[in-house]
Amino acid sequence: AEIGYPRRFAFDYLDDLQKEFLQLHGQQIDSVERPYKFITFDTFIQKTKKLYMDTRANRNHLKMMSDDLKDIQGIMTKNIQEVLGRGEKLETVTNKSSTLSAETKRFKEKATSLYRDLLLRQWAPVVVVGLVVLILLYIFWR
């Protein structure tokens, strides 16, 4: 590669060659007897070289990479916002849970008080009548 050629493209070029070579000839590497067994792979090397040497293709490649990075950035921003939203929701749920717990205690105390009042209203007349009867019996039998 030339000195001014971007390193990233050079490594992408080599990476593309490696992937294609392993896909086509990966299983045959150990069984090679002749040094030029894979000469047919040269056509792929030349096509890929032209693709990477074309500056318009490089610009397109850069634009594609830039678009991918923007997409990734958008996804990460969305994920972070969702996590922050969950944190706020958890805080709200915690507050509501604390409020519900306090209200439950108040409800229990109020229910106990109402039950006592109900028992008093229900049995107070019976007890008063019973006491009056006992007092009258005491006075008459004496």
Secondary structure, DSSP 4 states (H G I P E B T S, - for coil): --TTS-HHHHHHHHHHHHHHHHHHHGGGGGG--STTTTGGGHHHHHHHHHHHH-HHHHHHHHHHHHHHHHHHHHHHHHHHHHHHHHHHHHHHHHHHHHHHHHHHHHHHHHHHHHHHHHHHHHHHHHHHHHHHHHHHHHHHH-
